[in-house]
Amino acid sequence: TVLVGAGNVFTSQRNSSANPAVDTIAVGGTVTWSGQGGNHTVQSQGVPSFTNSGTLGLTSYPFTFNVAGTYQYDCAIHGGLMTGRIVVR
């Protein structure tokens, strides 16, 4: 599991990358975005895509990636100010 905190930016808790948060996981791996307060979402951008979260607040959103590819995402509320990328191999 890779934890990515959504505060004012997406920050990978695995490797400290931020804006964009970048994580590499194996096919079948799960990423969990953890809300740190405020209104934020996880919104898939482009192809391949994944299911978007609702508003996080202080909740978390796990997603299991079963198909290899590079997945881009942002916050639907903050757009390009909050971005990330998941590389699935």
PDB file with one MODEL, atoms N, CA, C and O in Angstrom:
MODEL        1
ATOM      1  N   THR A   1       0.838  -1.187   0.000  1.00  0.00           N
ATOM      2  CA  THR A   1       0.000   0.000   0.000  1.00  0.00           C
ATOM      3  C   THR A   1       0.872   1.235   0.000  1.00  0.00           C
ATOM      4  O   THR A   1       1.836   1.329   0.760  1.00  0.00           O
ATOM      5  N   VAL A   2       0.535   2.168  -0.844  1.00  0.00           N
ATOM      6  CA  VAL A   2       1.197   3.461  -0.900  1.00  0.00           C
ATOM      7  C   VAL A   2       0.226   4.484  -0.347  1.00  0.00           C
ATOM      8  O   VAL A   2      -0.916   4.551  -0.800  1.00  0.00           O
ATOM      9  N   LEU A   3       0.651   5.287   0.625  1.00  0.00           N
ATOM     10  CA  LEU A   3      -0.214   6.323   1.174  1.00  0.00           C
ATOM     11  C   LEU A   3       0.161   7.661   0.577  1.00  0.00           C
ATOM     12  O   LEU A   3       1.333   8.039   0.566  1.00  0.00           O
ATOM     13  N   VAL A   4      -0.824   8.372   0.085  1.00  0.00           N
ATOM     14  CA  VAL A   4      -0.590   9.705  -0.462  1.00  0.00           C
ATOM     15  C   VAL A   4      -1.501  10.658   0.300  1.00  0.00           C
ATOM     16  O   VAL A   4      -2.723  10.527   0.236  1.00  0.00           O
ATOM     17  N   GLY A   5      -0.922  11.616   1.020  1.00  0.00           N
ATOM     18  CA  GLY A   5      -1.724  12.542   1.803  1.00  0.00           C
ATOM     19  C   GLY A   5      -2.198  13.705   0.966  1.00  0.00           C
ATOM     20  O   GLY A   5      -1.422  14.294   0.214  1.00  0.00           O
ATOM     21  N   ALA A   6      -3.456  14.038   1.090  1.00  0.00           N
ATOM     22  CA  ALA A   6      -4.006  15.188   0.379  1.00  0.00           C
ATOM     23  C   ALA A   6      -4.164  16.335   1.372  1.00  0.00           C
ATOM     24  O   ALA A   6      -5.150  16.393   2.107  1.00  0.00           O
ATOM     25  N   GLY A   7      -3.198  17.242   1.392  1.00  0.00           N
ATOM     26  CA  GLY A   7      -3.282  18.440   2.219  1.00  0.00           C
ATOM     27  C   GLY A   7      -3.461  19.590   1.257  1.00  0.00           C
ATOM     28  O   GLY A   7      -4.487  19.660   0.580  1.00  0.00           O
ATOM     29  N   ASN A   8      -2.509  20.489   1.171  1.00  0.00           N
ATOM     30  CA  ASN A   8      -2.544  21.542   0.154  1.00  0.00           C
ATOM     31  C   ASN A   8      -1.958  21.055  -1.160  1.00  0.00           C
ATOM     32  O   ASN A   8      -2.193  21.659  -2.207  1.00  0.00           O
ATOM     33  N   VAL A   9      -1.199  19.969  -1.114  1.00  0.00           N
ATOM     34  CA  VAL A   9      -0.652  19.300  -2.294  1.00  0.00           C
ATOM     35  C   VAL A   9      -0.740  17.804  -2.042  1.00  0.00           C
ATOM     36  O   VAL A   9      -0.859  17.375  -0.894  1.00  0.00           O
ATOM     37  N   PHE A  10      -0.684  17.006  -3.098  1.00  0.00           N
ATOM     38  CA  PHE A  10      -0.553  15.567  -2.917  1.00  0.00           C
ATOM     39  C   PHE A  10       0.907  15.288  -2.608  1.00  0.00           C
ATOM     40  O   PHE A  10       1.788  15.725  -3.347  1.00  0.00           O
ATOM     41  N   THR A  11       1.175  14.571  -1.532  1.00  0.00           N
ATOM     42  CA  THR A  11       2.536  14.212  -1.138  1.00  0.00           C
ATOM     43  C   THR A  11       2.605  12.721  -0.886  1.00  0.00           C
ATOM     44  O   THR A  11       1.819  12.188  -0.104  1.00  0.00           O
ATOM     45  N   SER A  12       3.533  12.043  -1.535  1.00  0.00           N
ATOM     46  CA  SER A  12       3.706  10.616  -1.318  1.00  0.00           C
ATOM     47  C   SER A  12       4.353  10.393   0.036  1.00  0.00           C
ATOM     48  O   SER A  12       5.411  10.955   0.319  1.00  0.00           O
ATOM     49  N   GLN A  13       3.738   9.588   0.866  1.00  0.00           N
ATOM     50  CA  GLN A  13       4.343   9.253   2.149  1.00  0.00           C
ATOM     51  C   GLN A  13       5.401   8.177   1.977  1.00  0.00           C
ATOM     52  O   GLN A  13       6.133   7.861   2.914  1.00  0.00           O
ATOM     53  N   ARG A  14       5.480   7.616   0.777  1.00  0.00           N
ATOM     54  CA  ARG A  14       6.459   6.573   0.490  1.00  0.00           C
ATOM     55  C   ARG A  14       7.827   7.166   0.154  1.00  0.00           C
ATOM     56  O   ARG A  14       8.853   6.666   0.615  1.00  0.00           O
ATOM     57  N   ASN A  15       7.840   8.244  -0.659  1.00  0.00           N
ATOM     58  CA  ASN A  15       9.123   8.779  -1.116  1.00  0.00           C
ATOM     59  C   ASN A  15       9.203  10.302  -1.037  1.00  0.00           C
ATOM     60  O   ASN A  15      10.163  10.892  -1.531  1.00  0.00           O
ATOM     61  N   SER A  16       8.221  10.940  -0.430  1.00  0.00           N
ATOM     62  CA  SER A  16       8.188  12.396  -0.218  1.00  0.00           C
ATOM     63  C   SER A  16       8.073  13.225  -1.486  1.00  0.00           C
ATOM     64  O   SER A  16       8.218  14.446  -1.425  1.00  0.00           O
ATOM     65  N   SER A  17       7.815  12.604  -2.640  1.00  0.00           N
ATOM     66  CA  SER A  17       7.610  13.402  -3.846  1.00  0.00           C
ATOM     67  C   SER A  17       6.291  14.166  -3.702  1.00  0.00           C
ATOM     68  O   SER A  17       5.350  13.688  -3.070  1.00  0.00           O
ATOM     69  N   ALA A  18       6.239  15.355  -4.296  1.00  0.00           N
ATOM     70  CA  ALA A  18       5.036  16.181  -4.180  1.00  0.00           C
ATOM     71  C   ALA A  18       4.870  17.036  -5.422  1.00  0.00           C
ATOM     72  O   ALA A  18       5.842  17.511  -6.010  1.00  0.00           O
ATOM     73  N   ASN A  19       3.627  17.218  -5.803  1.00  0.00           N
ATOM     74  CA  ASN A  19       3.244  18.138  -6.870  1.00  0.00           C
ATOM     75  C   ASN A  19       4.119  18.052  -8.126  1.00  0.00           C
ATOM     76  O   ASN A  19       4.738  19.054  -8.484  1.00  0.00           O
ATOM     77  N   PRO A  20       4.200  16.919  -8.802  1.00  0.00           N
ATOM     78  CA  PRO A  20       3.337  15.772  -8.604  1.00  0.00           C
ATOM     79  C   PRO A  20       3.904  14.773  -7.599  1.00  0.00           C
ATOM     80  O   PRO A  20       5.118  14.592  -7.499  1.00  0.00           O
ATOM     81  N   ALA A  21       3.000  14.127  -6.854  1.00  0.00           N
ATOM     82  CA  ALA A  21       3.373  12.955  -6.067  1.00  0.00           C
ATOM     83  C   ALA A  21       3.530  11.828  -7.080  1.00  0.00           C
ATOM     84  O   ALA A  21       2.640  11.614  -7.902  1.00  0.00           O
ATOM     85  N   VAL A  22       4.646  11.105  -7.036  1.00  0.00           N
ATOM     86  CA  VAL A  22       4.892  10.040  -8.006  1.00  0.00           C
ATOM     87  C   VAL A  22       5.203   8.755  -7.253  1.00  0.00           C
ATOM     88  O   VAL A  22       6.119   8.712  -6.432  1.00  0.00           O
ATOM     89  N   ASP A  23       4.438   7.718  -7.536  1.00  0.00           N
ATOM     90  CA  ASP A  23       4.670   6.419  -6.914  1.00  0.00           C
ATOM     91  C   ASP A  23       4.646   5.336  -7.971  1.00  0.00           C
ATOM     92  O   ASP A  23       3.877   5.412  -8.930  1.00  0.00           O
ATOM     93  N   THR A  24       5.493   4.320  -7.798  1.00  0.00           N
ATOM     94  CA  THR A  24       5.526   3.166  -8.681  1.00  0.00           C
ATOM     95  C   THR A  24       5.105   1.958  -7.865  1.00  0.00           C
ATOM     96  O   THR A  24       5.649   1.701  -6.791  1.00  0.00           O
ATOM     97  N   ILE A  25       4.121   1.209  -8.386  1.00  0.00           N
ATOM     98  CA  ILE A  25       3.629   0.030  -7.697  1.00  0.00           C
ATOM     99  C   ILE A  25       3.517  -1.127  -8.678  1.00  0.00           C
ATOM    100  O   ILE A  25       3.554  -0.932  -9.893  1.00  0.00           O
ATOM    101  N   ALA A  26       3.382  -2.320  -8.144  1.00  0.00           N
ATOM    102  CA  ALA A  26       3.190  -3.502  -8.975  1.00  0.00           C
ATOM    103  C   ALA A  26       1.719  -3.632  -9.355  1.00  0.00           C
ATOM    104  O   ALA A  26       0.838  -3.141  -8.650  1.00  0.00           O
ATOM    105  N   VAL A  27       1.465  -4.301 -10.481  1.00  0.00           N
ATOM    106  CA  VAL A  27       0.087  -4.620 -10.861  1.00  0.00           C
ATOM    107  C   VAL A  27      -0.549  -5.364  -9.691  1.00  0.00           C
ATOM    108  O   VAL A  27       0.055  -6.280  -9.134  1.00  0.00           O
ATOM    109  N   GLY A  28      -1.756  -4.975  -9.321  1.00  0.00           N
ATOM    110  CA  GLY A  28      -2.437  -5.560  -8.175  1.00  0.00           C
ATOM    111  C   GLY A  28      -2.191  -4.808  -6.883  1.00  0.00           C
ATOM    112  O   GLY A  28      -2.753  -5.154  -5.844  1.00  0.00           O
ATOM    113  N   GLY A  29      -1.346  -3.772  -6.939  1.00  0.00           N
ATOM    114  CA  GLY A  29      -1.055  -2.961  -5.760  1.00  0.00           C
ATOM    115  C   GLY A  29      -2.154  -1.943  -5.496  1.00  0.00           C
ATOM    116  O   GLY A  29      -2.889  -1.548  -6.401  1.00  0.00           O
ATOM    117  N   THR A  30      -2.251  -1.531  -4.247  1.00  0.00           N
ATOM    118  CA  THR A  30      -3.271  -0.568  -3.840  1.00  0.00           C
ATOM    119  C   THR A  30      -2.628   0.735  -3.405  1.00  0.00           C
ATOM    120  O   THR A  30      -1.627   0.741  -2.688  1.00  0.00           O
ATOM    121  N   VAL A  31      -3.215   1.840  -3.848  1.00  0.00           N
ATOM    122  CA  VAL A  31      -2.827   3.169  -3.393  1.00  0.00           C
ATOM    123  C   VAL A  31      -3.957   3.674  -2.514  1.00  0.00           C
ATOM    124  O   VAL A  31      -5.129   3.550  -2.868  1.00  0.00           O
ATOM    125  N   THR A  32      -3.607   4.244  -1.367  1.00  0.00           N
ATOM    126  CA  THR A  32      -4.609   4.837  -0.490  1.00  0.00           C
ATOM    127  C   THR A  32      -4.295   6.308  -0.332  1.00  0.00           C
ATOM    128  O   THR A  32      -3.234   6.677   0.174  1.00  0.00           O
ATOM    129  N   TRP A  33      -5.225   7.154  -0.768  1.00  0.00           N
ATOM    130  CA  TRP A  33      -5.101   8.588  -0.569  1.00  0.00           C
ATOM    131  C   TRP A  33      -5.761   8.905   0.763  1.00  0.00           C
ATOM    132  O   TRP A  33      -6.884   8.472   1.020  1.00  0.00           O
ATOM    133  N   SER A  34      -5.079   9.651   1.604  1.00  0.00           N
ATOM    134  CA  SER A  34      -5.582   9.947   2.937  1.00  0.00           C
ATOM    135  C   SER A  34      -5.795  11.441   3.087  1.00  0.00           C
ATOM    136  O   SER A  34      -4.848  12.220   2.977  1.00  0.00           O
ATOM    137  N   GLY A  35      -7.042  11.850   3.340  1.00  0.00           N
ATOM    138  CA  GLY A  35      -7.360  13.267   3.493  1.00  0.00           C
ATOM    139  C   GLY A  35      -6.803  13.816   4.792  1.00  0.00           C
ATOM    140  O   GLY A  35      -6.885  13.169   5.835  1.00  0.00           O
ATOM    141  N   GLN A  36      -6.242  15.001   4.727  1.00  0.00           N
ATOM    142  CA  GLN A  36      -5.656  15.645   5.899  1.00  0.00           C
ATOM    143  C   GLN A  36      -6.489  16.843   6.345  1.00  0.00           C
ATOM    144  O   GLN A  36      -6.013  17.683   7.109  1.00  0.00           O
ATOM    145  N   GLY A  37      -7.718  16.921   5.875  1.00  0.00           N
ATOM    146  CA  GLY A  37      -8.602  18.040   6.205  1.00  0.00           C
ATOM    147  C   GLY A  37      -8.853  18.908   4.988  1.00  0.00           C
ATOM    148  O   GLY A  37      -8.100  18.855   4.015  1.00  0.00           O
ATOM    149  N   GLY A  38      -9.895  19.698   5.038  1.00  0.00           N
ATOM    150  CA  GLY A  38     -10.266  20.524   3.892  1.00  0.00           C
ATOM    151  C   GLY A  38     -10.947  19.668   2.841  1.00  0.00           C
ATOM    152  O   GLY A  38     -11.042  18.450   2.990  1.00  0.00           O
ATOM    153  N   ASN A  39     -11.418  20.296   1.788  1.00  0.00           N
ATOM    154  CA  ASN A  39     -12.095  19.575   0.719  1.00  0.00           C
ATOM    155  C   ASN A  39     -11.143  19.303  -0.431  1.00  0.00           C
ATOM    156  O   ASN A  39     -10.635  20.228  -1.065  1.00  0.00           O
ATOM    157  N   HIS A  40     -10.905  18.020  -0.693  1.00  0.00           N
ATOM    158  CA  HIS A  40     -10.040  17.580  -1.776  1.00  0.00           C
ATOM    159  C   HIS A  40     -10.637  16.320  -2.384  1.00  0.00           C
ATOM    160  O   HIS A  40     -11.390  15.604  -1.724  1.00  0.00           O
ATOM    161  N   THR A  41     -10.304  16.051  -3.637  1.00  0.00           N
ATOM    162  CA  THR A  41     -10.732  14.828  -4.307  1.00  0.00           C
ATOM    163  C   THR A  41      -9.543  14.221  -5.027  1.00  0.00           C
ATOM    164  O   THR A  41      -8.498  14.856  -5.167  1.00  0.00           O
ATOM    165  N   VAL A  42      -9.710  12.982  -5.485  1.00  0.00           N
ATOM    166  CA  VAL A  42      -8.745  12.336  -6.363  1.00  0.00           C
ATOM    167  C   VAL A  42      -9.485  12.106  -7.675  1.00  0.00           C
ATOM    168  O   VAL A  42     -10.443  11.335  -7.728  1.00  0.00           O
ATOM    169  N   GLN A  43      -9.033  12.783  -8.740  1.00  0.00           N
ATOM    170  CA  GLN A  43      -9.706  12.751 -10.031  1.00  0.00           C
ATOM    171  C   GLN A  43      -8.743  12.247 -11.095  1.00  0.00           C
ATOM    172  O   GLN A  43      -7.722  12.880 -11.363  1.00  0.00           O
ATOM    173  N   SER A  44      -9.061  11.121 -11.697  1.00  0.00           N
ATOM    174  CA  SER A  44      -8.235  10.555 -12.752  1.00  0.00           C
ATOM    175  C   SER A  44      -8.235  11.475 -13.967  1.00  0.00           C
ATOM    176  O   SER A  44      -9.261  12.061 -14.312  1.00  0.00           O
ATOM    177  N   GLN A  45      -7.073  11.598 -14.614  1.00  0.00           N
ATOM    178  CA  GLN A  45      -6.917  12.440 -15.799  1.00  0.00           C
ATOM    179  C   GLN A  45      -6.352  11.607 -16.937  1.00  0.00           C
ATOM    180  O   GLN A  45      -5.308  10.975 -16.777  1.00  0.00           O
ATOM    181  N   GLY A  46      -7.017  11.595 -18.079  1.00  0.00           N
ATOM    182  CA  GLY A  46      -6.468  10.926 -19.254  1.00  0.00           C
ATOM    183  C   GLY A  46      -6.712   9.429 -19.263  1.00  0.00           C
ATOM    184  O   GLY A  46      -7.562   8.909 -18.541  1.00  0.00           O
ATOM    185  N   VAL A  47      -5.937   8.752 -20.105  1.00  0.00           N
ATOM    186  CA  VAL A  47      -6.026   7.310 -20.291  1.00  0.00           C
ATOM    187  C   VAL A  47      -4.646   6.728 -20.044  1.00  0.00           C
ATOM    188  O   VAL A  47      -3.665   7.274 -20.549  1.00  0.00           O
ATOM    189  N   PRO A  48      -4.527   5.634 -19.282  1.00  0.00           N
ATOM    190  CA  PRO A  48      -5.606   4.909 -18.633  1.00  0.00           C
ATOM    191  C   PRO A  48      -6.189   5.709 -17.471  1.00  0.00           C
ATOM    192  O   PRO A  48      -5.583   6.670 -16.996  1.00  0.00           O
ATOM    193  N   SER A  49      -7.368   5.300 -17.023  1.00  0.00           N
ATOM    194  CA  SER A  49      -8.025   6.031 -15.949  1.00  0.00           C
ATOM    195  C   SER A  49      -8.418   5.084 -14.816  1.00  0.00           C
ATOM    196  O   SER A  49      -8.326   3.864 -14.955  1.00  0.00           O
ATOM    197  N   PHE A  50      -8.851   5.650 -13.712  1.00  0.00           N
ATOM    198  CA  PHE A  50      -9.351   4.878 -12.581  1.00  0.00           C
ATOM    199  C   PHE A  50     -10.543   5.614 -11.992  1.00  0.00           C
ATOM    200  O   PHE A  50     -10.799   6.764 -12.348  1.00  0.00           O
ATOM    201  N   THR A  51     -11.266   4.968 -11.105  1.00  0.00           N
ATOM    202  CA  THR A  51     -12.474   5.526 -10.515  1.00  0.00           C
ATOM    203  C   THR A  51     -12.124   6.689  -9.584  1.00  0.00           C
ATOM    204  O   THR A  51     -11.255   6.563  -8.722  1.00  0.00           O
ATOM    205  N   ASN A  52     -12.808   7.816  -9.766  1.00  0.00           N
ATOM    206  CA  ASN A  52     -12.557   9.001  -8.953  1.00  0.00           C
ATOM    207  C   ASN A  52     -13.126   8.829  -7.550  1.00  0.00           C
ATOM    208  O   ASN A  52     -14.089   8.092  -7.340  1.00  0.00           O
ATOM    209  N   SER A  53     -12.515   9.519  -6.598  1.00  0.00           N
ATOM    210  CA  SER A  53     -13.020   9.513  -5.229  1.00  0.00           C
ATOM    211  C   SER A  53     -14.126  10.543  -5.086  1.00  0.00           C
ATOM    212  O   SER A  53     -14.343  11.362  -5.979  1.00  0.00           O
ATOM    213  N   GLY A  54     -14.809  10.500  -3.985  1.00  0.00           N
ATOM    214  CA  GLY A  54     -15.663  11.612  -3.599  1.00  0.00           C
ATOM    215  C   GLY A  54     -14.790  12.611  -2.846  1.00  0.00           C
ATOM    216  O   GLY A  54     -13.564  12.500  -2.874  1.00  0.00           O
ATOM    217  N   THR A  55     -15.395  13.572  -2.183  1.00  0.00           N
ATOM    218  CA  THR A  55     -14.629  14.531  -1.385  1.00  0.00           C
ATOM    219  C   THR A  55     -14.017  13.807  -0.197  1.00  0.00           C
ATOM    220  O   THR A  55     -14.714  13.090   0.522  1.00  0.00           O
ATOM    221  N   LEU A  56     -12.709  13.990   0.014  1.00  0.00           N
ATOM    222  CA  LEU A  56     -12.000  13.256   1.053  1.00  0.00           C
ATOM    223  C   LEU A  56     -12.208  13.816   2.460  1.00  0.00           C
ATOM    224  O   LEU A  56     -12.538  13.052   3.367  1.00  0.00           O
ATOM    225  N   GLY A  57     -12.029  15.106   2.670  1.00  0.00           N
ATOM    226  CA  GLY A  57     -12.078  15.624   4.037  1.00  0.00           C
ATOM    227  C   GLY A  57     -11.028  14.923   4.887  1.00  0.00           C
ATOM    228  O   GLY A  57      -9.833  15.039   4.615  1.00  0.00           O
ATOM    229  N   LEU A  58     -11.462  14.194   5.917  1.00  0.00           N
ATOM    230  CA  LEU A  58     -10.537  13.430   6.758  1.00  0.00           C
ATOM    231  C   LEU A  58     -10.657  11.929   6.514  1.00  0.00           C
ATOM    232  O   LEU A  58     -10.194  11.129   7.328  1.00  0.00           O
ATOM    233  N   THR A  59     -11.274  11.543   5.402  1.00  0.00           N
ATOM    234  CA  THR A  59     -11.427  10.128   5.087  1.00  0.00           C
ATOM    235  C   THR A  59     -10.311   9.669   4.158  1.00  0.00           C
ATOM    236  O   THR A  59      -9.464  10.464   3.751  1.00  0.00           O
ATOM    237  N   SER A  60     -10.315   8.381   3.827  1.00  0.00           N
ATOM    238  CA  SER A  60      -9.317   7.865   2.896  1.00  0.00           C
ATOM    239  C   SER A  60     -10.014   7.200   1.720  1.00  0.00           C
ATOM    240  O   SER A  60     -11.190   6.841   1.789  1.00  0.00           O
ATOM    241  N   TYR A  61      -9.253   7.043   0.630  1.00  0.00           N
ATOM    242  CA  TYR A  61      -9.769   6.450  -0.597  1.00  0.00           C
ATOM    243  C   TYR A  61      -8.745   5.449  -1.132  1.00  0.00           C
ATOM    244  O   TYR A  61      -7.717   5.859  -1.672  1.00  0.00           O
ATOM    245  N   PRO A  62      -9.000   4.146  -0.994  1.00  0.00           N
ATOM    246  CA  PRO A  62      -8.092   3.146  -1.562  1.00  0.00           C
ATOM    247  C   PRO A  62      -8.540   2.749  -2.972  1.00  0.00           C
ATOM    248  O   PRO A  62      -9.734   2.695  -3.264  1.00  0.00           O
ATOM    249  N   PHE A  63      -7.571   2.475  -3.830  1.00  0.00           N
ATOM    250  CA  PHE A  63      -7.880   1.964  -5.165  1.00  0.00           C
ATOM    251  C   PHE A  63      -6.813   0.949  -5.549  1.00  0.00           C
ATOM    252  O   PHE A  63      -5.620   1.217  -5.403  1.00  0.00           O
ATOM    253  N   THR A  64      -7.231  -0.212  -6.038  1.00  0.00           N
ATOM    254  CA  THR A  64      -6.317  -1.262  -6.481  1.00  0.00           C
ATOM    255  C   THR A  64      -6.160  -1.178  -7.987  1.00  0.00           C
ATOM    256  O   THR A  64      -7.142  -1.191  -8.729  1.00  0.00           O
ATOM    257  N   PHE A  65      -4.909  -1.091  -8.434  1.00  0.00           N
ATOM    258  CA  PHE A  65      -4.588  -0.960  -9.856  1.00  0.00           C
ATOM    259  C   PHE A  65      -4.258  -2.340 -10.419  1.00  0.00           C
ATOM    260  O   PHE A  65      -3.223  -2.919 -10.089  1.00  0.00           O
ATOM    261  N   ASN A  66      -5.138  -2.862 -11.270  1.00  0.00           N
ATOM    262  CA  ASN A  66      -4.966  -4.198 -11.829  1.00  0.00           C
ATOM    263  C   ASN A  66      -4.441  -4.207 -13.258  1.00  0.00           C
ATOM    264  O   ASN A  66      -4.235  -5.276 -13.833  1.00  0.00           O
ATOM    265  N   VAL A  67      -4.221  -3.030 -13.838  1.00  0.00           N
ATOM    266  CA  VAL A  67      -3.735  -2.926 -15.216  1.00  0.00           C
ATOM    267  C   VAL A  67      -2.505  -2.018 -15.238  1.00  0.00           C
ATOM    268  O   VAL A  67      -2.529  -0.921 -14.680  1.00  0.00           O
ATOM    269  N   ALA A  68      -1.432  -2.479 -15.884  1.00  0.00           N
ATOM    270  CA  ALA A  68      -0.209  -1.685 -15.990  1.00  0.00           C
ATOM    271  C   ALA A  68      -0.464  -0.404 -16.773  1.00  0.00           C
ATOM    272  O   ALA A  68      -1.314  -0.367 -17.662  1.00  0.00           O
ATOM    273  N   GLY A  69       0.271   0.633 -16.440  1.00  0.00           N
ATOM    274  CA  GLY A  69       0.162   1.903 -17.141  1.00  0.00           C
ATOM    275  C   GLY A  69       0.570   3.046 -16.241  1.00  0.00           C
ATOM    276  O   GLY A  69       0.905   2.841 -15.074  1.00  0.00           O
ATOM    277  N   THR A  70       0.540   4.249 -16.781  1.00  0.00           N
ATOM    278  CA  THR A  70       0.831   5.457 -16.012  1.00  0.00           C
ATOM    279  C   THR A  70      -0.457   6.232 -15.857  1.00  0.00           C
ATOM    280  O   THR A  70      -1.057   6.662 -16.843  1.00  0.00           O
ATOM    281  N   TYR A  71      -0.879   6.410 -14.629  1.00  0.00           N
ATOM    282  CA  TYR A  71      -2.146   7.036 -14.287  1.00  0.00           C
ATOM    283  C   TYR A  71      -1.897   8.429 -13.725  1.00  0.00           C
ATOM    284  O   TYR A  71      -1.221   8.581 -12.708  1.00  0.00           O
ATOM    285  N   GLN A  72      -2.438   9.435 -14.381  1.00  0.00           N
ATOM    286  CA  GLN A  72      -2.318  10.825 -13.929  1.00  0.00           C
ATOM    287  C   GLN A  72      -3.562  11.185 -13.127  1.00  0.00           C
ATOM    288  O   GLN A  72      -4.656  10.715 -13.437  1.00  0.00           O
ATOM    289  N   TYR A  73      -3.402  12.016 -12.096  1.00  0.00           N
ATOM    290  CA  TYR A  73      -4.576  12.456 -11.347  1.00  0.00           C
ATOM    291  C   TYR A  73      -4.365  13.859 -10.808  1.00  0.00           C
ATOM    292  O   TYR A  73      -3.241  14.353 -10.730  1.00  0.00           O
ATOM    293  N   ASP A  74      -5.472  14.488 -10.437  1.00  0.00           N
ATOM    294  CA  ASP A  74      -5.424  15.781  -9.765  1.00  0.00           C
ATOM    295  C   ASP A  74      -6.589  15.875  -8.800  1.00  0.00           C
ATOM    296  O   ASP A  74      -7.360  14.927  -8.650  1.00  0.00           O
ATOM    297  N   CYS A  75      -6.712  17.011  -8.153  1.00  0.00           N
ATOM    298  CA  CYS A  75      -7.839  17.305  -7.275  1.00  0.00           C
ATOM    299  C   CYS A  75      -8.872  18.045  -8.108  1.00  0.00           C
ATOM    300  O   CYS A  75      -8.549  19.054  -8.734  1.00  0.00           O
ATOM    301  N   ALA A  76     -10.123  17.557  -8.128  1.00  0.00           N
ATOM    302  CA  ALA A  76     -11.162  18.210  -8.928  1.00  0.00           C
ATOM    303  C   ALA A  76     -11.417  19.636  -8.460  1.00  0.00           C
ATOM    304  O   ALA A  76     -11.865  20.471  -9.245  1.00  0.00           O
ATOM    305  N   ILE A  77     -11.142  19.922  -7.208  1.00  0.00           N
ATOM    306  CA  ILE A  77     -11.375  21.249  -6.644  1.00  0.00           C
ATOM    307  C   ILE A  77     -10.219  22.194  -6.951  1.00  0.00           C
ATOM    308  O   ILE A  77     -10.446  23.365  -7.256  1.00  0.00           O
ATOM    309  N   HIS A  78      -8.979  21.703  -6.875  1.00  0.00           N
ATOM    310  CA  HIS A  78      -7.792  22.553  -7.025  1.00  0.00           C
ATOM    311  C   HIS A  78      -7.052  22.385  -8.346  1.00  0.00           C
ATOM    312  O   HIS A  78      -6.103  23.121  -8.612  1.00  0.00           O
ATOM    313  N   GLY A  79      -7.466  21.431  -9.180  1.00  0.00           N
ATOM    314  CA  GLY A  79      -6.877  21.263 -10.503  1.00  0.00           C
ATOM    315  C   GLY A  79      -5.372  21.076 -10.482  1.00  0.00           C
ATOM    316  O   GLY A  79      -4.848  20.267  -9.716  1.00  0.00           O
ATOM    317  N   GLY A  80      -4.675  21.834 -11.334  1.00  0.00           N
ATOM    318  CA  GLY A  80      -3.230  21.712 -11.502  1.00  0.00           C
ATOM    319  C   GLY A  80      -2.399  22.083 -10.289  1.00  0.00           C
ATOM    320  O   GLY A  80      -1.190  21.853 -10.288  1.00  0.00           O
ATOM    321  N   LEU A  81      -3.006  22.650  -9.254  1.00  0.00           N
ATOM    322  CA  LEU A  81      -2.267  22.956  -8.024  1.00  0.00           C
ATOM    323  C   LEU A  81      -1.980  21.695  -7.221  1.00  0.00           C
ATOM    324  O   LEU A  81      -1.061  21.673  -6.401  1.00  0.00           O
ATOM    325  N   MET A  82      -2.770  20.637  -7.455  1.00  0.00           N
ATOM    326  CA  MET A  82      -2.608  19.370  -6.751  1.00  0.00           C
ATOM    327  C   MET A  82      -2.613  18.253  -7.781  1.00  0.00           C
ATOM    328  O   MET A  82      -3.660  17.920  -8.336  1.00  0.00           O
ATOM    329  N   THR A  83      -1.435  17.669  -8.039  1.00  0.00           N
ATOM    330  CA  THR A  83      -1.317  16.637  -9.075  1.00  0.00           C
ATOM    331  C   THR A  83      -0.513  15.444  -8.590  1.00  0.00           C
ATOM    332  O   THR A  83       0.234  15.528  -7.615  1.00  0.00           O
ATOM    333  N   GLY A  84      -0.681  14.343  -9.287  1.00  0.00           N
ATOM    334  CA  GLY A  84       0.089  13.154  -8.975  1.00  0.00           C
ATOM    335  C   GLY A  84       0.103  12.173 -10.126  1.00  0.00           C
ATOM    336  O   GLY A  84      -0.602  12.344 -11.121  1.00  0.00           O
ATOM    337  N   ARG A  85       0.927  11.129  -9.972  1.00  0.00           N
ATOM    338  CA  ARG A  85       1.067  10.117 -11.015  1.00  0.00           C
ATOM    339  C   ARG A  85       1.358   8.776 -10.332  1.00  0.00           C
ATOM    340  O   ARG A  85       2.186   8.692  -9.425  1.00  0.00           O
ATOM    341  N   ILE A  86       0.670   7.746 -10.781  1.00  0.00           N
ATOM    342  CA  ILE A  86       0.916   6.394 -10.307  1.00  0.00           C
ATOM    343  C   ILE A  86       1.405   5.579 -11.504  1.00  0.00           C
ATOM    344  O   ILE A  86       0.717   5.485 -12.521  1.00  0.00           O
ATOM    345  N   VAL A  87       2.582   4.996 -11.378  1.00  0.00           N
ATOM    346  CA  VAL A  87       3.128   4.131 -12.423  1.00  0.00           C
ATOM    347  C   VAL A  87       2.916   2.694 -11.957  1.00  0.00           C
ATOM    348  O   VAL A  87       3.420   2.290 -10.909  1.00  0.00           O
ATOM    349  N   VAL A  88       2.170   1.934 -12.744  1.00  0.00           N
ATOM    350  CA  VAL A  88       1.856   0.542 -12.395  1.00  0.00           C
ATOM    351  C   VAL A  88       2.606  -0.367 -13.364  1.00  0.00           C
ATOM    352  O   VAL A  88       2.433  -0.275 -14.579  1.00  0.00           O
ATOM    353  N   ARG A  89       3.444  -1.250 -12.806  1.00  0.00           N
ATOM    354  CA  ARG A  89       4.272  -2.154 -13.638  1.00  0.00           C
ATOM    355  C   ARG A  89       4.000  -3.600 -13.276  1.00  0.00           C
ATOM    356  O   ARG A  89       4.594  -4.505 -13.861  1.00  0.00           O
TER     357      ARG A  89
ENDMDL
END
